[in-house]
Amino acid sequence: MIEKAIPVWKKNGFGFFLVNGDNDRPDAFKGFSITLEKNGIEHEVLILPETKHNLGLYYERSVGQLLVFLGKHLKK
């Protein structure tokens, strides 16, 4: 259950970088994102244009933003 994990995530300063393609399930992280937001957990949702379900493309098309997210998150 997410509710049990949230205190652990907060205590340990977890952050989430969530990537999906617009031709996959672009709303897949909507509920999770709302939960993270309500609980003050840092996260970013990136929906990649013209992208089907393909982990290699997710990485290629998001690595720059992922590194920026990690850089900000790790500084804290």
A tleap script that builds the chain and sets N, CA, C and O, in Angstrom:
source leaprc.protein.ff14SB
mol = sequence {
  NMET ILE GLU LYS ALA ILE PRO VAL TRP LYS
  LYS ASN GLY PHE GLY PHE PHE LEU VAL ASN
  GLY ASP ASN ASP ARG PRO ASP ALA PHE LYS
  GLY PHE SER ILE THR LEU GLU LYS ASN GLY
  ILE GLU HIE GLU VAL LEU ILE LEU PRO GLU
  THR LYS HIE ASN LEU GLY LEU TYR TYR GLU
  ARG SER VAL GLY GLN LEU LEU VAL PHE LEU
  GLY LYS HIE LEU LYS CLYS
}
set mol.1.N position { 0.824 -1.195 0.000 }
set mol.1.CA position { 0.000 0.000 0.000 }
set mol.1.C position { 0.870 1.261 0.000 }
set mol.1.O position { 1.853 1.366 0.733 }
set mol.2.N position { 0.482 2.182 -0.823 }
set mol.2.CA position { 1.202 3.448 -0.921 }
set mol.2.C position { 1.151 4.208 0.398 }
set mol.2.O position { 2.129 4.846 0.787 }
set mol.3.N position { 0.018 4.142 1.083 }
set mol.3.CA position { -0.136 4.883 2.326 }
set mol.3.C position { 0.928 4.492 3.353 }
set mol.3.O position { 1.386 5.335 4.125 }
set mol.4.N position { 1.318 3.229 3.362 }
set mol.4.CA position { 2.347 2.774 4.298 }
set mol.4.C position { 3.742 3.210 3.859 }
set mol.4.O position { 4.631 3.406 4.688 }
set mol.5.N position { 3.924 3.357 2.557 }
set mol.5.CA position { 5.241 3.726 2.022 }
set mol.5.C position { 5.520 5.219 2.133 }
set mol.5.O position { 6.681 5.616 2.236 }
set mol.6.N position { 4.508 6.038 2.116 }
set mol.6.CA position { 4.686 7.497 2.094 }
set mol.6.C position { 5.554 8.001 3.252 }
set mol.6.O position { 6.472 8.783 3.005 }
set mol.7.N position { 5.311 7.595 4.491 }
set mol.7.CA position { 6.182 8.082 5.568 }
set mol.7.C position { 7.655 7.690 5.374 }
set mol.7.O position { 8.556 8.455 5.719 }
set mol.8.N position { 7.886 6.514 4.830 }
set mol.8.CA position { 9.256 6.060 4.571 }
set mol.8.C position { 9.879 6.910 3.469 }
set mol.8.O position { 11.032 7.327 3.585 }
set mol.9.N position { 9.127 7.170 2.399 }
set mol.9.CA position { 9.627 8.007 1.307 }
set mol.9.C position { 9.967 9.404 1.810 }
set mol.9.O position { 11.012 9.960 1.474 }
set mol.10.N position { 9.071 9.962 2.621 }
set mol.10.CA position { 9.315 11.309 3.154 }
set mol.10.C position { 10.535 11.327 4.064 }
set mol.10.O position { 11.379 12.217 3.956 }
set mol.11.N position { 10.633 10.354 4.954 }
set mol.11.CA position { 11.745 10.283 5.895 }
set mol.11.C position { 13.081 10.182 5.162 }
set mol.11.O position { 14.073 10.768 5.597 }
set mol.12.N position { 13.113 9.448 4.063 }
set mol.12.CA position { 14.340 9.206 3.323 }
set mol.12.C position { 14.545 10.159 2.151 }
set mol.12.O position { 15.508 10.011 1.399 }
set mol.13.N position { 13.657 11.132 1.986 }
set mol.13.CA position { 13.812 12.139 0.941 }
set mol.13.C position { 13.687 11.611 -0.477 }
set mol.13.O position { 14.354 12.101 -1.389 }
set mol.14.N position { 12.842 10.622 -0.662 }
set mol.14.CA position { 12.666 10.065 -1.992 }
set mol.14.C position { 12.045 11.082 -2.939 }
set mol.14.O position { 11.305 11.970 -2.517 }
set mol.15.N position { 12.353 10.943 -4.218 }
set mol.15.CA position { 11.737 11.705 -5.284 }
set mol.15.C position { 11.443 10.762 -6.434 }
set mol.15.O position { 12.073 9.711 -6.553 }
set mol.16.N position { 10.503 11.123 -7.272 }
set mol.16.CA position { 10.090 10.265 -8.378 }
set mol.16.C position { 10.117 11.039 -9.694 }
set mol.16.O position { 9.575 12.140 -9.794 }
set mol.17.N position { 10.747 10.455 -10.683 }
set mol.17.CA position { 10.750 10.974 -12.050 }
set mol.17.C position { 9.996 9.951 -12.881 }
set mol.17.O position { 10.489 8.847 -13.112 }
set mol.18.N position { 8.802 10.314 -13.330 }
set mol.18.CA position { 7.898 9.384 -14.001 }
set mol.18.C position { 7.772 9.750 -15.472 }
set mol.18.O position { 7.450 10.890 -15.806 }
set mol.19.N position { 8.027 8.787 -16.349 }
set mol.19.CA position { 8.035 9.037 -17.793 }
set mol.19.C position { 7.062 8.090 -18.476 }
set mol.19.O position { 6.988 6.904 -18.154 }
set mol.20.N position { 6.320 8.639 -19.423 }
set mol.20.CA position { 5.413 7.836 -20.229 }
set mol.20.C position { 5.278 8.479 -21.598 }
set mol.20.O position { 5.564 9.665 -21.762 }
set mol.21.N position { 4.849 7.709 -22.569 }
set mol.21.CA position { 4.630 8.235 -23.906 }
set mol.21.C position { 3.188 8.648 -24.102 }
set mol.21.O position { 2.280 8.083 -23.492 }
set mol.22.N position { 2.980 9.635 -24.955 }
set mol.22.CA position { 1.609 10.084 -25.212 }
set mol.22.C position { 0.797 9.048 -25.997 }
set mol.22.O position { -0.432 9.113 -26.006 }
set mol.23.N position { 1.455 8.108 -26.644 }
set mol.23.CA position { 0.768 7.036 -27.362 }
set mol.23.C position { 0.753 5.741 -26.560 }
set mol.23.O position { 0.423 4.677 -27.085 }
set mol.24.N position { 1.111 5.839 -25.289 }
set mol.24.CA position { 1.072 4.689 -24.392 }
set mol.24.C position { -0.132 4.904 -23.483 }
set mol.24.O position { -1.272 4.772 -23.930 }
set mol.25.N position { 0.094 5.223 -22.253 }
set mol.25.CA position { -0.979 5.544 -21.301 }
set mol.25.C position { -0.602 6.857 -20.611 }
set mol.25.O position { -0.121 6.841 -19.478 }
set mol.26.N position { -0.815 7.982 -21.277 }
set mol.26.CA position { -0.324 9.255 -20.742 }
set mol.26.C position { -0.899 9.644 -19.379 }
set mol.26.O position { -0.296 10.446 -18.666 }
set mol.27.N position { -2.038 9.096 -19.013 }
set mol.27.CA position { -2.636 9.409 -17.707 }
set mol.27.C position { -2.306 8.367 -16.643 }
set mol.27.O position { -2.859 8.409 -15.544 }
set mol.28.N position { -1.416 7.440 -16.958 }
set mol.28.CA position { -1.130 6.322 -16.050 }
set mol.28.C position { -0.643 6.772 -14.677 }
set mol.28.O position { -0.918 6.104 -13.681 }
set mol.29.N position { 0.072 7.884 -14.604 }
set mol.29.CA position { 0.640 8.334 -13.332 }
set mol.29.C position { -0.203 9.409 -12.638 }
set mol.29.O position { 0.199 9.939 -11.602 }
set mol.30.N position { -1.361 9.729 -13.203 }
set mol.30.CA position { -2.159 10.839 -12.680 }
set mol.30.C position { -2.514 10.658 -11.199 }
set mol.30.O position { -2.270 11.554 -10.391 }
set mol.31.N position { -3.080 9.520 -10.846 }
set mol.31.CA position { -3.467 9.282 -9.454 }
set mol.31.C position { -2.274 9.253 -8.515 }
set mol.31.O position { -2.326 9.805 -7.416 }
set mol.32.N position { -1.198 8.607 -8.950 }
set mol.32.CA position { 0.019 8.532 -8.149 }
set mol.32.C position { 0.602 9.930 -7.942 }
set mol.32.O position { 1.042 10.274 -6.845 }
set mol.33.N position { 0.600 10.721 -8.999 }
set mol.33.CA position { 1.122 12.082 -8.923 }
set mol.33.C position { 0.316 12.932 -7.940 }
set mol.33.O position { 0.885 13.710 -7.175 }
set mol.34.N position { -0.980 12.785 -7.962 }
set mol.34.CA position { -1.845 13.524 -7.031 }
set mol.34.C position { -1.516 13.122 -5.587 }
set mol.34.O position { -1.439 13.976 -4.704 }
set mol.35.N position { -1.322 11.828 -5.356 }
set mol.35.CA position { -0.965 11.345 -4.018 }
set mol.35.C position { 0.374 11.914 -3.568 }
set mol.35.O position { 0.516 12.363 -2.430 }
set mol.36.N position { 1.351 11.894 -4.462 }
set mol.36.CA position { 2.663 12.451 -4.124 }
set mol.36.C position { 2.552 13.938 -3.813 }
set mol.36.O position { 3.133 14.413 -2.838 }
set mol.37.N position { 1.818 14.667 -4.629 }
set mol.37.CA position { 1.636 16.111 -4.436 }
set mol.37.C position { 0.994 16.396 -3.078 }
set mol.37.O position { 1.472 17.246 -2.327 }
set mol.38.N position { -0.081 15.689 -2.768 }
set mol.38.CA position { -0.787 15.901 -1.496 }
set mol.38.C position { 0.096 15.623 -0.290 }
set mol.38.O position { -0.124 16.181 0.785 }
set mol.39.N position { 1.091 14.766 -0.463 }
set mol.39.CA position { 1.957 14.390 0.651 }
set mol.39.C position { 3.308 15.074 0.623 }
set mol.39.O position { 4.191 14.745 1.415 }
set mol.40.N position { 3.477 16.026 -0.287 }
set mol.40.CA position { 4.708 16.810 -0.314 }
set mol.40.C position { 5.936 16.035 -0.749 }
set mol.40.O position { 7.047 16.329 -0.309 }
set mol.41.N position { 5.743 15.042 -1.613 }
set mol.41.CA position { 6.868 14.257 -2.107 }
set mol.41.C position { 7.255 14.769 -3.486 }
set mol.41.O position { 6.431 14.840 -4.398 }
set mol.42.N position { 8.524 15.121 -3.615 }
set mol.42.CA position { 9.020 15.683 -4.867 }
set mol.42.C position { 8.863 14.672 -6.002 }
set mol.42.O position { 9.188 13.493 -5.856 }
set mol.43.N position { 8.363 15.155 -7.125 }
set mol.43.CA position { 8.196 14.297 -8.284 }
set mol.43.C position { 8.038 15.146 -9.542 }
set mol.43.O position { 7.734 16.338 -9.490 }
set mol.44.N position { 8.254 14.493 -10.650 }
set mol.44.CA position { 8.042 15.132 -11.951 }
set mol.44.C position { 7.454 14.080 -12.877 }
set mol.44.O position { 7.911 12.938 -12.908 }
set mol.45.N position { 6.431 14.478 -13.632 }
set mol.45.CA position { 5.820 13.589 -14.622 }
set mol.45.C position { 6.138 14.168 -15.996 }
set mol.45.O position { 5.858 15.336 -16.267 }
set mol.46.N position { 6.720 13.351 -16.851 }
set mol.46.CA position { 7.065 13.759 -18.197 }
set mol.46.C position { 6.332 12.863 -19.181 }
set mol.46.O position { 6.507 11.644 -19.169 }
set mol.47.N position { 5.510 13.468 -20.035 }
set mol.47.CA position { 4.817 12.744 -21.093 }
set mol.47.C position { 5.517 13.089 -22.402 }
set mol.47.O position { 5.539 14.246 -22.822 }
set mol.48.N position { 6.082 12.083 -23.033 }
set mol.48.CA position { 6.863 12.285 -24.251 }
set mol.48.C position { 5.950 12.269 -25.478 }
set mol.48.O position { 5.172 11.332 -25.661 }
set mol.49.N position { 6.045 13.312 -26.324 }
set mol.49.CA position { 5.201 13.358 -27.524 }
set mol.49.C position { 5.618 12.297 -28.541 }
set mol.49.O position { 6.789 11.939 -28.665 }
set mol.50.N position { 4.610 11.814 -29.258 }
set mol.50.CA position { 4.816 10.852 -30.341 }
set mol.50.C position { 5.657 9.649 -29.908 }
set mol.50.O position { 6.567 9.226 -30.621 }
set mol.51.N position { 5.341 9.111 -28.737 }
set mol.51.CA position { 6.105 7.997 -28.183 }
set mol.51.C position { 5.170 6.897 -27.701 }
set mol.51.O position { 4.288 7.130 -26.875 }
set mol.52.N position { 5.376 5.696 -28.228 }
set mol.52.CA position { 4.654 4.526 -27.752 }
set mol.52.C position { 5.413 3.927 -26.573 }
set mol.52.O position { 6.425 4.476 -26.137 }
set mol.53.N position { 4.929 2.813 -26.065 }
set mol.53.CA position { 5.586 2.145 -24.941 }
set mol.53.C position { 6.917 1.573 -25.419 }
set mol.53.O position { 6.964 0.553 -26.106 }
set mol.54.N position { 8.002 2.258 -25.037 }
set mol.54.CA position { 9.335 1.842 -25.478 }
set mol.54.C position { 10.346 2.412 -24.490 }
set mol.54.O position { 10.651 3.604 -24.521 }
set mol.55.N position { 10.862 1.557 -23.617 }
set mol.55.CA position { 11.761 2.034 -22.563 }
set mol.55.C position { 13.026 2.679 -23.111 }
set mol.55.O position { 13.541 3.628 -22.521 }
set mol.56.N position { 13.533 2.177 -24.228 }
set mol.56.CA position { 14.714 2.778 -24.840 }
set mol.56.C position { 14.446 4.204 -25.280 }
set mol.56.O position { 15.266 5.092 -25.042 }
set mol.57.N position { 13.303 4.435 -25.921 }
set mol.57.CA position { 12.943 5.801 -26.323 }
set mol.57.C position { 12.674 6.683 -25.110 }
set mol.57.O position { 13.025 7.863 -25.101 }
set mol.58.N position { 12.053 6.109 -24.096 }
set mol.58.CA position { 11.819 6.888 -22.873 }
set mol.58.C position { 13.157 7.432 -22.364 }
set mol.58.O position { 13.280 8.614 -22.043 }
set mol.59.N position { 14.139 6.561 -22.297 }
set mol.59.CA position { 15.451 6.972 -21.817 }
set mol.59.C position { 16.080 8.009 -22.740 }
set mol.59.O position { 16.520 9.063 -22.280 }
set mol.60.N position { 16.127 7.716 -24.041 }
set mol.60.CA position { 16.749 8.631 -24.995 }
set mol.60.C position { 16.119 10.019 -24.971 }
set mol.60.O position { 16.813 11.033 -25.053 }
set mol.61.N position { 14.800 10.049 -24.857 }
set mol.61.CA position { 14.076 11.321 -24.954 }
set mol.61.C position { 13.924 12.053 -23.623 }
set mol.61.O position { 13.444 13.186 -23.592 }
set mol.62.N position { 14.324 11.422 -22.535 }
set mol.62.CA position { 14.138 12.078 -21.237 }
set mol.62.C position { 15.409 12.189 -20.412 }
set mol.62.O position { 15.381 12.768 -19.326 }
set mol.63.N position { 16.511 11.656 -20.889 }
set mol.63.CA position { 17.718 11.591 -20.053 }
set mol.63.C position { 18.173 12.980 -19.591 }
set mol.63.O position { 18.620 13.128 -18.453 }
set mol.64.N position { 18.069 13.984 -20.440 }
set mol.64.CA position { 18.468 15.334 -20.033 }
set mol.64.C position { 17.650 15.838 -18.859 }
set mol.64.O position { 18.198 16.353 -17.884 }
set mol.65.N position { 16.331 15.687 -18.957 }
set mol.65.CA position { 15.457 16.135 -17.875 }
set mol.65.C position { 15.633 15.273 -16.622 }
set mol.65.O position { 15.538 15.769 -15.499 }
set mol.66.N position { 15.886 13.991 -16.825 }
set mol.66.CA position { 16.138 13.102 -15.695 }
set mol.66.C position { 17.375 13.550 -14.924 }
set mol.66.O position { 17.362 13.581 -13.694 }
set mol.67.N position { 18.441 13.897 -15.637 }
set mol.67.CA position { 19.670 14.340 -14.978 }
set mol.67.C position { 19.469 15.653 -14.236 }
set mol.67.O position { 20.027 15.842 -13.155 }
set mol.68.N position { 18.680 16.563 -14.800 }
set mol.68.CA position { 18.372 17.822 -14.112 }
set mol.68.C position { 17.596 17.524 -12.825 }
set mol.68.O position { 17.898 18.081 -11.769 }
set mol.69.N position { 16.605 16.650 -12.918 }
set mol.69.CA position { 15.810 16.267 -11.739 }
set mol.69.C position { 16.724 15.660 -10.668 }
set mol.69.O position { 16.669 16.051 -9.502 }
set mol.70.N position { 17.558 14.708 -11.073 }
set mol.70.CA position { 18.467 14.077 -10.118 }
set mol.70.C position { 19.431 15.098 -9.494 }
set mol.70.O position { 19.689 15.062 -8.291 }
set mol.71.N position { 19.954 15.999 -10.319 }
set mol.71.CA position { 20.864 17.014 -9.801 }
set mol.71.C position { 20.220 17.868 -8.732 }
set mol.71.O position { 20.831 18.130 -7.696 }
set mol.72.N position { 18.983 18.311 -8.971 }
set mol.72.CA position { 18.264 19.133 -7.982 }
set mol.72.C position { 17.943 18.306 -6.743 }
set mol.72.O position { 18.091 18.775 -5.615 }
set mol.73.N position { 17.511 17.092 -6.960 }
set mol.73.CA position { 17.085 16.245 -5.849 }
set mol.73.C position { 18.265 15.848 -4.965 }
set mol.73.O position { 18.133 15.805 -3.742 }
set mol.74.N position { 19.398 15.563 -5.563 }
set mol.74.CA position { 20.559 15.124 -4.804 }
set mol.74.C position { 21.222 16.263 -4.029 }
set mol.74.O position { 21.921 16.018 -3.045 }
set mol.75.N position { 21.006 17.505 -4.466 }
set mol.75.CA position { 21.565 18.657 -3.752 }
set mol.75.C position { 20.909 18.850 -2.393 }
set mol.75.O position { 21.504 19.432 -1.485 }
set mol.76.N position { 19.682 18.360 -2.257 }
set mol.76.CA position { 18.948 18.586 -1.008 }
set mol.76.C position { 19.469 17.771 0.080 }
set mol.76.O position { 18.963 17.840 1.200 }
savepdb mol mol.pdb
quit
